[in-house]
Amino acid sequence: MFAVPQAGQRVSPPAARQTPTAGSVCGTGGETGGGVEGATTPGPAGYGGPMPPEGHGSHHYYFWLYALDAELDPTPGRSREELLAAMDGHVLEQARLVGTYERS
């Protein structure tokens, strides 16, 4: 989760003003480049990348982006359900990117 400021808006902490770069959202050792990591399906925090079973066919991976009208409490380790409940009533817009990957 990243707090990205609107044009002309001042945001604290200073890390929230930085633009995330590739690899900075979920680094190693819990480093997130200013963001907050939630719980993942496999258990540990952090993005592990796509890893479907070999020969299992194409798997779909969903990435969601939400524009909110309120700043959320940046509690690390939230589950997807907890995050969606906290966002309830605050979603202005949303976008979804679906990626596919297959291991042969």
Secondary structure, DSSP 4 states (H G I P E B T S, - for coil): ----PPTT---SSGGGGSPP-TTTSS-GGG--TT-----BTTBSSS-----PPTTS--EEEEEEEEEESSPPP--TT--HHHHHHHHTT-EEEEEEEEEEE---
